[in-house]
Amino acid sequence: MSTQNKAGLDALLTPEESVLVLIDHQPFQVANLNSHEPTMIVNNVVGLAKAAKAYSVPTILTTVLAERGGHLIQGVQDVFPEQKPIDRTLINTWQDERVVDAVRATGRRKLILAGLWTEICLAMPAIQAVGEGFEVYAVTDASGGVSAEAHDMAVRRMVQAGVVPITWLAVMAEWQRDWAREETITGAIEVQAQHGGASGVAFAWETQLLAGRDRSAA
């Protein structure tokens, strides 16, 4: 990412400029996911996928050696039932021309990545893509490593290369940007309620209070 794009309004994400790539959320990788509670990562990546669909952000799914490592986790595949993940042999997703071509075909330069494992399947394409002029955002809580140290060191390395770390709810908030954007508010509320944890519960509570106030006014 160039220096001029690291700060200011243009550094924030918009649905119109974003493209999402979800990398290797498969059983083999989940089985050795030790940096986070696996159920949290599954929840978060499914929430991220649903958010991308709600905001019409092009999303590319990819797996590595799916016949051995397992198919994409069902929760993500269910969001895009018509899409067949690009299955690779290359460890570095960004070295697979099919993935790069799919990203370039969108015409978008804000590249959002999440993957298992952080230190390999996320860091390698993120570092390469930022070197090729993309503005790369790594969704750290929809990604995970074989250990907490592996995840942490990978995030630090990516930051040094110019990759921006971000969490999945922050991605959705930047896509929404304004609660007056009524065309996407319903989708945002649904995703937050289903996958936002305490934030989703708090939002439901606020909605309850507002509804009660409306009844009192009537």
C-alpha positions as CSV (number, residue, x, y, z in Angstrom):
1,M,0.0,0.0,0.0
2,S,1.4,3.4,-0.9
3,T,2.0,5.9,1.9
4,Q,-0.8,8.2,0.6
5,N,-3.4,5.5,1.1
6,K,-2.5,4.6,4.7
7,A,-4.4,7.4,6.3
8,G,-7.4,9.6,5.5
9,L,-10.9,8.8,4.3
10,D,-9.6,7.0,1.2
11,A,-7.8,4.4,3.5
12,L,-11.2,3.1,4.7
13,L,-13.0,0.3,2.9
14,T,-16.0,0.7,0.6
15,P,-18.0,-2.1,-0.9
16,E,-17.4,-0.6,-4.4
17,E,-13.6,-0.9,-4.1
18,S,-13.3,-4.1,-2.2
19,V,-12.7,-7.7,-3.3
20,L,-12.6,-10.6,-0.8
21,V,-10.5,-13.8,-1.0
22,L,-11.2,-16.5,1.6
23,I,-8.3,-19.0,1.7
24,D,-8.3,-22.6,2.8
25,H,-10.9,-22.7,5.6
26,Q,-10.9,-26.5,5.5
27,P,-11.0,-29.3,8.0
28,F,-7.2,-30.1,7.9
29,Q,-6.3,-26.5,8.7
30,V,-9.0,-26.2,11.4
31,A,-7.7,-29.3,13.0
32,N,-4.4,-27.6,13.7
33,L,-5.8,-24.2,14.5
34,N,-4.4,-23.3,17.9
35,S,-4.0,-19.5,18.0
36,H,-7.8,-19.0,18.5
37,E,-10.8,-21.0,19.6
38,P,-11.7,-22.7,16.3
39,T,-15.5,-22.1,16.7
40,M,-14.7,-18.4,16.9
41,I,-12.8,-18.4,13.6
42,V,-15.5,-20.4,11.9
43,N,-18.2,-18.0,13.2
44,N,-16.2,-15.0,12.1
45,V,-15.4,-16.2,8.6
46,V,-19.0,-17.1,8.0
47,G,-20.0,-13.7,9.2
48,L,-17.5,-12.1,6.9
49,A,-18.7,-14.1,3.9
50,K,-22.3,-13.1,4.7
51,A,-21.3,-9.5,5.0
52,A,-19.6,-9.6,1.6
53,K,-22.7,-11.0,0.1
54,A,-24.9,-8.4,1.8
55,Y,-22.8,-5.6,0.3
56,S,-22.3,-7.3,-3.1
57,V,-18.6,-7.5,-2.6
58,P,-17.0,-10.0,-5.1
59,T,-15.8,-13.0,-3.2
60,I,-13.3,-15.6,-4.3
61,L,-13.2,-19.0,-2.5
62,T,-10.1,-21.1,-2.7
63,T,-8.9,-24.4,-1.2
64,V,-5.6,-26.3,-1.3
65,L,-5.6,-30.1,-2.1
66,A,-9.3,-30.4,-1.1
67,E,-9.4,-34.2,-1.8
68,R,-6.9,-34.6,1.0
69,G,-7.4,-31.5,3.2
70,G,-11.2,-31.5,3.0
71,H,-13.7,-29.3,1.3
72,L,-14.4,-25.7,2.3
73,I,-16.3,-25.6,5.6
74,Q,-20.0,-25.8,4.9
75,G,-20.9,-22.5,6.6
76,V,-18.9,-20.5,4.0
77,Q,-19.9,-22.7,1.1
78,D,-23.6,-22.2,2.0
79,V,-23.2,-18.4,1.6
80,F,-22.1,-19.0,-2.0
81,P,-23.7,-22.3,-3.0
82,E,-23.3,-21.8,-6.7
83,Q,-19.5,-21.0,-6.5
84,K,-16.9,-23.8,-6.7
85,P,-13.8,-23.0,-4.8
86,I,-10.5,-22.7,-6.8
87,D,-8.6,-25.7,-5.7
88,R,-4.8,-25.3,-5.7
89,T,-1.6,-27.2,-5.3
90,L,0.4,-24.0,-4.7
91,I,0.8,-23.1,-1.1
92,N,0.9,-19.4,-2.0
93,T,-2.6,-18.5,-3.3
94,W,-1.2,-15.5,-5.2
95,Q,1.0,-17.7,-7.3
96,D,-2.1,-19.4,-8.8
97,E,-2.9,-17.4,-11.9
98,R,-6.6,-18.4,-11.7
99,V,-7.0,-16.6,-8.3
100,V,-5.0,-13.5,-9.5
101,D,-7.0,-13.3,-12.7
102,A,-10.3,-13.6,-10.8
103,V,-9.2,-10.7,-8.5
104,R,-8.0,-8.6,-11.4
105,A,-11.2,-9.2,-13.3
106,T,-13.1,-7.3,-10.7
107,G,-11.1,-4.2,-11.4
108,R,-10.8,-3.5,-7.6
109,R,-7.6,-2.7,-5.7
110,K,-8.6,-3.0,-2.1
111,L,-7.9,-6.7,-1.5
112,I,-9.3,-8.2,1.7
113,L,-7.9,-11.6,2.7
114,A,-8.6,-14.2,5.4
115,G,-7.1,-17.6,5.6
116,L,-5.8,-20.6,7.5
117,W,-3.1,-20.6,8.5
118,T,-2.1,-17.0,9.1
119,E,1.6,-17.6,8.9
120,I,1.5,-19.4,5.6
121,C,-1.7,-19.2,3.6
122,L,-2.5,-15.7,4.6
123,A,0.9,-14.1,4.9
124,M,2.4,-15.3,1.6
125,P,-0.3,-13.9,-0.7
126,A,-0.8,-10.8,1.3
127,I,2.9,-9.9,1.2
128,Q,3.2,-10.6,-2.5
129,A,0.0,-8.8,-3.5
130,V,0.9,-5.6,-1.6
131,G,4.2,-5.7,-3.4
132,E,2.3,-5.7,-6.7
133,G,0.3,-2.5,-5.8
134,F,-2.8,-3.8,-4.2
135,E,-4.1,-2.3,-0.9
136,V,-4.2,-5.4,1.2
137,Y,-6.2,-5.9,4.4
138,A,-5.8,-9.0,6.5
139,V,-8.8,-10.0,8.6
140,T,-7.0,-11.3,11.6
141,D,-10.0,-12.7,13.5
142,A,-11.2,-14.7,10.5
143,S,-7.7,-16.2,10.2
144,G,-5.6,-18.3,12.6
145,G,-2.3,-20.1,13.0
146,V,-0.9,-23.2,14.4
147,S,0.0,-21.3,17.5
148,A,-0.6,-17.9,19.1
149,E,3.1,-17.0,18.3
150,A,2.8,-18.1,14.7
151,H,-0.3,-15.9,14.2
152,D,1.2,-12.9,16.0
153,M,4.6,-13.1,14.1
154,A,2.7,-13.4,10.8
155,V,0.6,-10.3,11.5
156,R,3.7,-8.4,12.5
157,R,5.5,-9.5,9.3
158,M,2.5,-8.5,7.2
159,V,2.3,-5.1,8.8
160,Q,6.0,-4.5,8.1
161,A,5.3,-5.2,4.5
162,G,2.4,-2.7,4.3
163,V,-0.6,-5.0,4.9
164,V,-3.3,-3.5,7.1
165,P,-4.7,-5.7,9.9
166,I,-8.4,-5.5,10.5
167,T,-11.2,-7.5,12.2
168,W,-14.3,-8.7,10.4
169,L,-16.8,-6.4,12.2
170,A,-14.6,-3.5,11.4
171,V,-14.7,-4.5,7.7
172,M,-18.5,-4.6,7.8
173,A,-18.7,-1.2,9.6
174,E,-16.5,0.4,7.0
175,W,-18.7,-1.1,4.2
176,Q,-21.8,0.3,5.9
177,R,-20.3,3.6,6.9
178,D,-23.6,5.4,7.3
179,W,-26.7,4.0,9.1
180,A,-28.7,6.0,6.6
181,R,-27.7,3.5,3.9
182,E,-31.1,1.7,4.1
183,E,-30.5,-0.7,1.2
184,T,-27.9,-2.6,3.2
185,I,-29.0,-2.0,6.8
186,T,-31.2,-5.1,7.0
187,G,-28.4,-7.3,5.9
188,A,-25.9,-5.7,8.3
189,I,-28.3,-6.2,11.2
190,E,-28.9,-9.9,10.3
191,V,-25.2,-10.6,10.0
192,Q,-24.5,-8.9,13.3
193,A,-27.3,-10.6,15.1
194,Q,-26.2,-14.1,13.8
195,H,-22.4,-13.7,14.2
196,G,-21.6,-10.5,16.2
197,G,-21.5,-12.2,19.6
198,A,-21.9,-9.6,22.4
199,S,-22.2,-6.9,19.8
200,G,-25.2,-8.7,18.2
201,V,-26.8,-9.1,21.6
202,A,-26.3,-5.5,22.5
203,F,-27.8,-4.4,19.2
204,A,-30.9,-6.6,19.8
205,W,-31.2,-5.0,23.2
206,E,-31.0,-1.5,21.7
207,T,-33.7,-2.4,19.2
208,Q,-35.9,-3.7,22.1
209,L,-35.5,-0.4,23.9
210,L,-36.3,1.6,20.9
211,A,-39.3,-0.5,20.2
212,G,-40.5,0.0,23.7
213,R,-40.0,3.8,23.4
214,D,-42.1,3.8,20.2
215,R,-44.9,2.0,21.9
216,S,-44.8,4.4,24.9
217,A,-45.0,7.4,22.5
218,A,-48.1,5.9,20.8
